C-alpha cells in the first residue's frame, strides 16, 4: 500500500501516485510497458487468479519483469511529511526518509506503562509514573520490606540519583516542547508560503511556449486570456510579449473580413485591460479607429 496523501505537506505530483491504491508510491517498481506502482500493490494485483496484465494498459506483465525505480523512490523519500502523531499534538515536519526514526522518539507517540499497561504520550510517561497506582503500591510495599535492611541507606541514595535523572529528563522534554513550538511556527509560515504559491500557479490556458499571433486561432485564445485577468495581469505573463502578439494579430489579419471581428475583439479587450503601458494603449486606440474607418468604407 502507498503512503496516504494526508501525510504530505502540500500537493503531491500526480506522477507519484499509484493508480492501484491511489496513494503515494511506496517502493516504486515499473513494468516493461513503463507504468509505475507500489511494489506490494502490484504484487497483490498479479497474485490474483489469471491476472497477468498491467493495471493501467492491460499489457502482459510478469513479476520477474518488474524493475525497482530507485529515482522515484528517492524523490518520494525526499518529500516533506507530517508526523503520524500530529493528532496527538506533534507539529514536526520532516523528510519521509527520516519519518520512522522520528517516530521512535517522538514525544507525542503513545507508549505503554509497564506497570499498569495503560497508554500515555511519551512526554507524559514520567508524570504518569509518579501517579501510577500500581507503581505507588509496589513502592510502599518495598519501603516496608526494606525498613530494617542495612542496605536501605544505599537504596535511598540510588532513589535520589534516579530522581535527579528524572528532573533532567523533564528538562529535556521541556526543551523538546520548545523545539516543537518553534517548528510549528515554521510550519505555519511554510503553509502560508505554499498557499501564496498555489495562488500564483500558471493558468493552463496560457502556454508560454506557444507563438501567439502567428495563426488565426490564436487571436480568440489571446483575447480570452486577457479578458480572464482584465484588471490584474498574471505575474508570469510578459507585457511586451503579449503586446507584440496583439500587434501581429492586427498586422496579419485585420484586412481579412473573416477575421475582422476577432481582431476587433482582441484590440478592444487589450485596450480595456490594465496590462499595458499608456504608449501601448495608444497604439490599440489608433488600430481600433483604423478598423472602424475601414468597416465604414466597405
Buried (B, 14 or more C-beta within 10 A) or exposed (E): EBBEEEBBBEEBEEEBBBBBBEBBBBBBBBBEBEBBBBBBBBEBBBEEEEEEBBBBEEEEBEEEEBEEBEEBBEBBEEBBBBBBBBEBBBBBBBEBBEBEEBBEEBBBBEBEBEBEEEEBBBBBBBBBBEEBEBBEEEEEEEEEEEEEEEEEEEEEEEEEEEEEEBEEEEEEBEEBBEEBEEBBEEBEEBEEEEEEEEEEEEEEEBEEEEEBBEBBEBBBBBBEBBBEBEEEBBEEBEEEEBBBBBBBBBEBBBEEEEBBEBBBBBBBBBBBBEBBEEEBBEBBEEBBEEBEEEEEEE
